[in-house]
Amino acid sequence: MRLKYFFLLLSFAGFLFSNLGCQNSPRSVAEVIDGDTLILAGGRHLRLIGIDTPEVRRKIKGEFVYDPQPYALAATEFVRRQLKKGKVRLEFDIQKQDQFGRLLGYCFIDTGAGEIMLNSEILKAGLGVVYVRFPNVKYLSRLVAAEEEARRSQCGLWSQPEIIPQAAKDFVGQIRAVKGKVYAVYEGRRVILLHLASSEADFHITIFKDSLALFSRRHIDPSRFYLHKTVIVTGRIRKYKGAIEIIVGCPEQIRLSG
């Protein structure tokens, strides 16, 4: 009986070791797709989570076409340079992969002088913005601090002027800051929409309800807090069912103006 328990314990220890090894084992990067997507040796795609960077390609009629957005090539080249600094290891959050089968992780690089997090270095350089989806918020405060550093210095994406809600339709697909007054709020079963233009079809901020826990931490009820206030929202501008939107995953993406 003791021998049986010994082998059970040994098996369990092996399971834990193998998972920890998967979590922190050195990895080799085969290719850089863009600022937030890598291909690892072996062919798995890695999406750097907690951030969003400009796209190098866009999809047209099911085909990806080379059409770099502002700062997309700079972000891609920045990542290539950082990866040359040393060995890479990955950390995962609550969800290890997305619906497309891509790994979701934080990339750490041992430079010899210390370890840096690639995700936050991209933000510090102004070549991406914070974009999280709950529950993957392990390093949210670190990422927000990195983004704030770039915003204060107005580098990269932060050097671009804010745009008004009515102009957002001209920047679909790009990462921009949109400034406007919240005229109306719609609350549905899965989302809260903050309308920043007199016409509801013009522009709105989309907050999925699975992200509300992050707003609660800041004692913010989005359905009430932002109404009739002027805000600046930062993120990727999208078109969905004829309306223009930015999806917000955390309150740090929305700043009060003035």
C-alpha positions in Angstrom: 0.0 0.0 0.0 2.8 2.4 0.9 4.5 1.6 -2.4 1.2 2.5 -4.2 1.0 5.8 -2.5 4.7 6.5 -3.3 4.1 6.0 -7.0 0.9 8.2 -6.9 2.9 10.9 -5.2 5.7 10.6 -7.7 3.2 10.8 -10.6 1.6 13.9 -9.1 5.0 15.6 -8.6 5.9 14.8 -12.2 2.6 16.4 -13.4 3.3 19.6 -11.4 6.9 19.7 -12.7 5.8 19.3 -16.3 3.3 22.1 -16.0 5.7 24.4 -14.3 8.2 23.7 -17.0 5.7 24.5 -19.6 4.9 27.8 -17.8 8.5 29.0 -17.6 10.6 26.9 -20.0 12.9 28.8 -22.5 11.4 29.2 -25.9 12.7 30.0 -29.4 11.0 32.5 -31.6 11.0 31.5 -35.3 9.2 34.6 -36.8 7.7 38.0 -35.8 4.4 38.5 -37.5 3.7 42.0 -36.1 4.1 43.8 -32.8 1.9 41.4 -30.7 2.1 38.1 -32.6 5.0 35.7 -32.8 5.6 32.2 -34.3 7.5 29.9 -31.9 9.8 27.2 -33.0 7.5 24.3 -33.7 4.9 26.5 -35.4 2.7 27.6 -32.5 1.5 31.2 -32.7 1.9 33.3 -29.6 -0.3 36.3 -29.0 1.2 38.7 -26.5 -1.6 39.4 -24.1 -2.5 42.6 -22.3 -1.6 44.8 -25.3 -2.7 45.6 -28.8 -0.4 46.9 -31.5 -1.0 48.3 -35.0 -1.7 45.6 -37.7 0.7 45.0 -40.6 -2.0 43.2 -42.7 -5.8 43.5 -42.9 -8.3 41.1 -44.1 -10.2 41.8 -47.3 -12.7 39.2 -48.6 -11.1 36.5 -46.6 -7.6 37.3 -47.7 -4.9 39.1 -45.7 -3.5 42.0 -47.5 -0.2 43.9 -46.7 -1.4 47.3 -45.5 0.6 48.6 -42.5 -1.2 50.9 -40.1 0.7 53.8 -38.5 3.5 52.5 -36.3 2.9 48.9 -37.4 6.3 48.4 -39.0 8.0 50.2 -36.2 6.4 47.9 -33.6 7.4 44.8 -35.6 11.0 45.9 -35.9 11.1 46.9 -32.2 10.0 43.4 -31.2 12.7 41.8 -33.5 15.4 44.0 -31.9 14.2 43.1 -28.3 14.2 39.4 -29.1 17.9 39.5 -30.1 18.8 40.6 -26.6 18.7 37.2 -25.0 16.8 34.0 -24.2 13.0 34.0 -24.1 10.7 32.4 -21.6 6.9 32.6 -21.5 4.4 33.0 -18.7 0.7 32.3 -19.1 -2.4 33.7 -17.4 -5.7 32.1 -16.6 -6.4 31.2 -20.2 -3.5 29.6 -22.0 -4.9 29.9 -25.5 -7.6 31.6 -27.5 -10.4 30.4 -29.8 -8.0 30.4 -32.7 -5.6 28.0 -31.0 -2.9 30.7 -30.4 -1.0 30.6 -27.2 -1.7 33.7 -24.9 1.3 34.8 -22.9 3.7 37.2 -21.5 7.2 37.1 -23.1 10.2 37.7 -20.9 13.7 38.2 -22.2 16.9 37.6 -20.2 19.3 40.3 -21.4 22.2 39.3 -19.2 21.8 42.5 -17.2 18.3 41.5 -16.0 15.0 40.3 -17.3 12.6 42.5 -19.3 8.9 41.9 -20.2 8.5 42.3 -23.9 4.8 43.2 -23.5 5.5 46.2 -21.3 8.6 47.3 -23.3 6.3 47.7 -26.4 4.0 49.9 -24.4 6.9 52.0 -23.0 8.0 52.7 -26.6 4.5 53.9 -27.5 4.1 51.2 -30.1 1.0 49.6 -28.5 -1.8 50.2 -26.0 -3.2 48.3 -23.1 -5.9 45.9 -24.0 -7.0 43.1 -21.6 -9.8 40.7 -21.5 -10.9 39.4 -18.1 -9.7 37.1 -16.5 -6.2 37.5 -18.1 -5.1 40.5 -15.9 -2.1 39.1 -14.1 0.2 42.0 -15.0 -2.4 44.7 -15.6 -0.9 47.3 -13.2 2.6 46.8 -14.7 1.2 47.3 -18.3 -0.8 50.4 -17.3 2.3 51.9 -15.8 4.3 51.3 -18.9 1.6 52.8 -21.1 1.4 55.8 -18.9 5.1 56.4 -19.3 4.7 56.5 -23.1 1.6 58.7 -22.9 3.4 61.3 -20.7 6.3 61.5 -23.2 3.9 61.5 -26.2 6.0 59.0 -28.1 4.8 56.7 -30.9 1.0 56.2 -31.0 0.6 58.9 -28.3 2.1 61.6 -30.6 -1.1 61.4 -32.8 -3.8 63.9 -32.1 -7.1 62.9 -30.5 -10.0 62.6 -32.9 -13.7 63.5 -32.5 -16.3 60.7 -32.5 -17.8 61.8 -35.9 -14.3 61.3 -37.5 -13.7 57.8 -36.1 -15.3 56.2 -39.2 -12.3 57.4 -41.2 -9.9 55.5 -38.9 -11.5 52.0 -38.7 -8.9 49.4 -37.9 -6.4 51.9 -36.4 -5.5 52.4 -32.8 -6.5 56.0 -31.8 -7.7 58.1 -29.0 -11.2 59.4 -29.4 -12.5 62.4 -27.3 -16.2 63.1 -26.8 -19.0 63.5 -24.4 -21.1 60.5 -23.3 -24.6 61.5 -24.5 -26.4 58.2 -23.7 -25.9 54.8 -22.2 -27.4 51.5 -23.3 -27.2 48.4 -21.1 -28.0 45.0 -22.6 -27.7 41.5 -21.4 -24.0 41.2 -22.4 -22.7 44.7 -22.9 -22.8 48.3 -21.9 -22.6 50.9 -24.7 -21.5 54.5 -24.0 -22.6 56.7 -27.0 -20.2 59.6 -27.7 -22.2 61.2 -30.4 -25.7 62.6 -30.8 -26.4 59.9 -33.4 -26.1 56.5 -31.8 -24.8 55.0 -35.1 -21.8 57.3 -35.1 -19.5 56.0 -32.3 -19.8 54.1 -29.0 -17.6 52.5 -26.4 -18.4 48.8 -25.9 -17.8 47.3 -22.4 -18.5 43.5 -22.2 -20.0 42.6 -18.8 -17.3 40.0 -18.1 -15.0 43.0 -17.7 -17.1 44.7 -15.1 -15.1 43.2 -12.3 -12.2 45.4 -13.2 -14.4 48.5 -13.1 -15.7 47.4 -9.7 -12.2 47.4 -8.4 -12.1 51.1 -9.1 -15.6 51.6 -7.7 -16.9 52.5 -11.2 -20.4 51.7 -12.5 -19.9 52.4 -16.2 -23.7 52.7 -16.8 -23.8 55.8 -14.5 -20.3 57.1 -13.9 -19.5 58.3 -17.4 -22.9 59.7 -18.4 -22.7 63.4 -19.5 -18.9 63.5 -19.0 -16.3 64.2 -21.6 -14.0 61.2 -21.9 -10.9 60.1 -24.0 -11.0 56.4 -24.9 -8.1 54.7 -26.5 -8.1 51.5 -28.5 -8.7 49.9 -31.9 -11.5 51.5 -33.8 -13.8 48.8 -35.3 -17.0 48.7 -37.3 -19.7 46.4 -36.2 -23.2 46.2 -37.6 -22.9 49.6 -39.1 -21.7 51.3 -35.9 -18.2 52.5 -35.0 -16.8 51.3 -31.7 -13.8 50.8 -29.4 -14.0 47.8 -27.2 -12.8 48.5 -23.7 -11.5 45.8 -21.4 -10.5 47.8 -18.4 -11.3 51.3 -17.0 -7.7 52.5 -17.7 -8.7 52.7 -21.4 -11.1 55.5 -20.5 -9.8 58.8 -19.1 -11.9 61.8 -18.0 -11.1 65.0 -19.8 -10.5 68.1 -17.8 
